[in-house]
């Protein structure tokens, strides 16, 4: 879908992503992020036209858990609010459509996830086909290992190249104060690590952690008033693969390619790509599907390999891409979000800065 109206990301904030936040509730984790993002646009929650959130009741372990998180926003006096049981990137899509209709001028989008209380690998099996796959309890890492092995068998990558992806991500994350894993590492050193599920080693998988993120969207002149250099959303689309893993080619992602095409990503080159690739092998698939040139800055924030708060990591990719535009480090950026096993559901957004901005 292309933008029929000028709508931009005008503010972005996120937590420090930690291995365990047992001492704080979801609301306590959210409040500083919401205060930060609203403070950037000098607004109060009650002044925002529409609010949309993304989270998972399965992670929280209770039904309608998102209603408790609304305490962090302030639902009285009554606000226009919605929720998706998905990564916050899909909440952003809903808010974007709301602004496209002209029913709102501003929107607050936030998402959060606490993976530390339970076994994330077990919880994510609930995304699988309930008749043929879920009863076997294949966990998320094992399924990613199947995808990685398919890529290696096809000659698309090898274990050394995958280690290079991990090393680059950790090095990039060294400048990201919110990342959970950061610091320099060489591919050779990482290859000495233990296998998690062959052919994936520990560095090939994302850290398990808790975190939250929020963005503010605004339309037209409102966006220009709230932000010195808005990140204009030129297009956004999301598509889904077949539910059955057995009928998919795990070395390719047609849904990502189609979403990118519909969002206008192939019309002109991008200089930045924030890819939601929780496993190193998935970056290989996404680079091919998105036709990214070698000179594109891929995951300059460190990506999901540096911090992967489930239900917020996709929204963070959009926020990180927008933040680079805000500070003039990018002119045209692509942001990608995924959900489900082996890149099952994929969203692509294309963001641009005003021509007056300069890259640095």
C-alpha positions in Angstrom: 0.0 0.0 0.0 1.3 3.4 -0.9 0.8 6.6 1.1 -2.1 8.7 -0.2 -1.4 11.2 2.5 1.9 12.5 4.0 2.4 10.6 7.3 5.6 10.3 9.2 7.3 8.8 12.2 8.1 11.9 14.3 9.4 10.3 17.6 10.9 7.0 18.7 11.9 5.6 22.2 12.8 2.2 23.6 13.9 0.6 26.8 17.3 -0.8 27.6 16.7 -4.5 26.7 17.5 -6.8 29.6 17.8 -10.5 30.1 15.4 -10.3 33.0 13.0 -7.7 34.4 11.3 -9.7 37.1 11.3 -6.7 39.4 9.1 -4.6 37.2 5.7 -5.1 35.6 4.8 -4.4 32.0 3.2 -1.1 33.0 6.3 0.0 35.0 8.5 -1.0 32.0 6.3 1.0 29.6 5.8 4.3 31.5 9.3 5.7 31.0 9.2 4.8 27.3 5.8 6.5 26.8 7.0 9.6 28.8 10.1 9.8 26.6 8.3 9.5 23.2 5.5 11.9 24.1 8.1 14.3 25.6 9.9 14.4 22.2 6.7 15.8 20.6 5.7 17.9 23.7 2.4 16.2 24.0 0.4 14.4 26.6 -1.3 11.0 26.0 -4.7 12.6 26.1 -3.7 14.9 23.2 -3.0 12.0 20.8 -5.9 11.2 18.5 -5.4 7.4 18.3 -3.4 4.8 20.3 -2.6 1.3 19.2 -0.5 -1.4 20.9 1.0 -4.8 20.2 1.7 -7.6 22.6 1.0 -11.2 23.3 -1.2 -12.8 26.0 0.8 -16.0 25.6 3.9 -14.3 26.8 2.1 -12.6 29.7 0.3 -15.8 30.6 -3.1 -14.2 31.1 -6.0 -13.2 28.9 -6.5 -9.5 27.8 -3.2 -8.6 29.4 -2.9 -5.5 27.2 -5.7 -3.8 29.1 -3.4 -3.6 32.1 -0.8 -1.9 30.0 -3.2 0.9 29.3 -2.6 2.1 32.8 0.7 3.3 31.5 -1.1 5.4 28.9 -4.0 6.6 30.9 -7.3 5.5 29.5 -9.4 8.1 31.4 -10.8 10.3 30.1 -11.7 7.8 27.4 -9.3 7.5 24.4 -9.6 6.1 20.9 -7.6 2.8 21.3 -6.9 -0.5 19.6 -4.7 -3.5 20.1 -3.1 -6.3 17.9 -2.0 -9.7 19.1 1.2 -9.2 17.0 4.5 -7.4 17.0 4.1 -3.6 17.4 5.0 -3.1 13.7 1.5 -4.4 12.8 0.1 -2.0 15.4 1.9 0.7 13.5 0.4 -0.4 10.3 -3.1 -0.1 11.8 -2.4 3.4 13.1 -0.9 4.4 9.7 -4.1 3.3 8.0 -6.2 5.2 10.6 -4.2 8.4 9.7 -4.6 7.7 6.0 -8.4 7.8 6.3 -8.1 11.3 7.8 -9.8 10.2 11.1 -6.8 11.2 13.1 -3.8 13.5 12.8 -1.6 11.9 15.4 -1.1 8.3 16.8 0.8 6.7 19.6 2.0 3.2 18.9 3.7 1.0 21.5 4.6 -2.6 22.1 6.3 -4.7 24.8 7.2 -8.2 25.7 8.6 -10.1 28.7 10.1 -13.4 27.5 12.1 -14.1 30.6 9.4 -15.5 32.9 8.8 -18.7 30.9 10.3 -20.9 28.2 10.1 -18.8 25.1 11.0 -21.7 22.8 8.0 -23.6 24.1 5.6 -20.7 24.0 6.4 -20.0 20.3 5.3 -23.5 19.3 1.7 -22.2 19.8 2.2 -20.4 16.5 2.4 -23.6 14.6 -0.2 -25.7 12.7 -2.2 -27.1 15.5 -3.0 -30.4 13.8 0.2 -31.6 12.2 3.2 -29.6 13.6 2.4 -28.1 17.0 1.8 -31.6 18.6 5.4 -32.5 17.8 6.6 -29.4 19.8 9.4 -28.3 17.4 10.8 -25.2 19.1 11.7 -22.0 17.3 15.4 -22.6 17.3 15.1 -26.1 15.8 12.9 -24.7 13.0 15.4 -21.9 12.3 18.1 -24.6 12.2 16.1 -26.4 9.5 16.0 -23.2 7.5 19.7 -22.6 8.0 20.6 -26.1 6.8 18.4 -25.7 3.7 20.3 -22.5 2.9 23.7 -24.2 3.4 22.6 -27.2 1.3 21.5 -24.8 -1.5 24.9 -23.1 -1.4 23.5 -19.8 -0.3 25.7 -19.5 2.8 27.9 -21.4 5.2 28.7 -21.4 8.9 31.5 -18.9 8.5 29.4 -16.4 6.6 26.7 -16.8 9.3 29.3 -16.1 12.0 30.3 -13.0 10.0 26.7 -11.7 10.2 26.7 -12.2 14.0 30.1 -10.5 14.4 29.0 -7.5 12.3 25.7 -7.1 14.3 27.5 -7.2 17.7 30.1 -4.7 16.5 27.4 -2.3 15.2 25.5 -2.7 18.5 28.5 -1.3 20.4 27.2 2.2 19.8 23.6 1.3 20.8 23.1 1.9 24.5 19.8 -0.1 24.5 21.3 -3.3 23.0 21.4 -6.5 25.1 24.5 -7.9 23.3 27.2 -5.7 22.0 30.9 -5.5 21.6 33.5 -6.5 19.0 33.9 -10.1 17.9 35.5 -11.9 15.0 33.8 -14.6 12.9 36.7 -17.0 13.7 36.3 -16.5 17.5 32.5 -17.1 17.2 33.0 -20.3 15.3 34.7 -21.8 18.4 31.4 -21.6 20.2 29.1 -24.5 21.0 26.2 -25.6 18.7 22.7 -24.7 19.9 21.0 -26.7 17.3 23.2 -27.7 14.4 24.1 -25.9 12.2 23.3 -22.9 14.4 25.6 -21.9 17.2 24.7 -19.6 20.1 25.8 -16.5 18.2 23.4 -17.4 15.4 20.3 -17.0 17.7 18.9 -13.9 19.3 19.2 -13.2 23.0 16.2 -13.7 25.1 15.2 -10.5 26.8 12.5 -8.1 27.9 11.8 -4.7 26.5 9.4 -2.1 25.1 9.3 0.5 22.4 7.0 3.4 21.2 6.7 5.7 18.2 4.5 8.7 17.4 3.0 9.2 14.0 1.7 12.5 12.6 0.3 13.7 9.4 1.3 16.6 7.1 2.0 19.9 8.7 1.5 18.4 12.2 4.5 16.2 11.5 6.6 19.1 10.3 5.7 21.1 13.4 6.5 18.2 15.8 9.8 17.0 14.2 12.7 18.9 12.5 13.1 16.1 10.0 10.2 13.7 9.9 10.6 10.1 8.6 7.9 10.0 5.9 6.3 6.6 5.4 6.2 6.3 1.6 4.7 2.9 1.6 4.0 -0.1 3.8 2.6 -3.6 3.2 2.5 -7.0 4.9 2.1 -10.5 3.5 2.1 -14.0 4.8 3.5 -17.4 3.7 1.6 -20.7 3.7 1.1 -22.0 7.3 2.5 -25.4 6.5 6.3 -25.4 6.5 6.2 -28.4 4.2 4.9 -26.5 1.2 7.3 -23.6 1.5 10.8 -23.0 0.1 12.6 -22.0 3.3 15.5 -20.5 1.3 13.3 -17.8 -0.1 10.7 -15.3 1.2 8.1 -14.5 -1.5 5.9 -12.7 1.0 8.8 -10.3 1.9 9.5 -9.6 -1.8 5.8 -8.9 -2.5 5.4 -6.7 0.5 8.5 -4.7 -0.5 7.2 -4.4 -4.1 3.8 -3.1 -2.9 5.5 -0.7 -0.5 7.6 0.8 -3.3 11.0 -0.5 -2.0 12.3 -1.4 -5.5 11.5 1.9 -7.1 14.7 3.6 -5.9 17.7 2.3 -3.9 17.7 2.5 -0.1 20.8 3.5 1.9 19.7 1.8 5.2 17.8 -1.5 5.9 16.7 -2.4 9.4 15.9 -6.1 9.1 14.0 -8.1 11.7 16.2 -11.2 11.4 16.3 -13.0 14.8 18.6 -15.7 13.3 21.7 -15.1 11.2 20.4 -17.3 8.4 17.3 -15.2 8.1 19.3 -12.2 7.1 20.6 -14.2 4.2 17.0 -14.9 3.0 15.9 -11.3 3.5 18.9 -9.7 1.7 18.1 -11.8 -1.3 14.3 -11.2 -1.2 14.8 -7.4 -0.7 17.6 -7.2 -3.4 19.9 -5.2 -1.1 23.1 -3.9 -2.6 26.4 -4.4 -0.8 26.6 -0.6 0.0 23.4 -0.7 2.0 23.9 -0.2 5.8 22.2 -3.3 7.1 21.1 -3.3 10.8 23.4 -0.4 11.9 21.7 -0.7 15.3 22.8 -4.3 15.7 19.4 -5.6 14.8 17.5 -8.5 16.5 20.7 -10.4 17.1 21.7 -7.7 19.6 18.3 -7.3 21.2 15.1 -9.2 20.4 12.3 -8.3 22.8 9.5 -10.4 21.4 6.5 -8.3 20.2 8.6 -5.1 20.1 11.6 -6.0 17.9 9.8 -5.4 14.7 8.5 -2.0 15.8 12.1 -1.2 16.9 13.3 -1.8 13.3 10.9 0.9 12.1 11.9 3.2 14.9 15.7 2.7 14.4 15.3 3.4 10.6 13.2 6.5 11.4 15.8 7.7 14.0 18.5 7.5 11.4 16.4 9.8 9.1 15.7 12.1 12.0 19.4 12.7 12.6 20.3 13.0 9.0 22.2 9.7 8.8 19.9 8.3 6.1 17.7 9.7 3.3 15.8 6.6 2.3 15.4 3.6 4.6 13.7 0.2 4.6 12.3 -1.4 7.7 11.2 -5.0 8.0 9.4 -6.9 10.7 8.5 -10.6 10.9 6.4 -12.9 13.0 6.0 -16.7 13.1 8.4 -19.5 12.3 11.0 -19.2 9.5 9.8 -15.7 8.4 6.2 -16.7 8.0 4.7 -13.2 8.2 6.5 -10.2 6.9 6.0 -6.4 6.9 8.0 -3.9 4.9 8.0 -0.1 5.3 9.8 2.5 3.2 10.7 5.8 4.9 12.3 8.9 3.5 13.6 12.2 4.9 13.0 15.6 3.3 15.4 16.5 0.6 16.8 19.3 2.6 18.3 16.8 5.1 21.9 15.7 4.7 23.4 12.3 5.3 26.2 12.0 7.8 
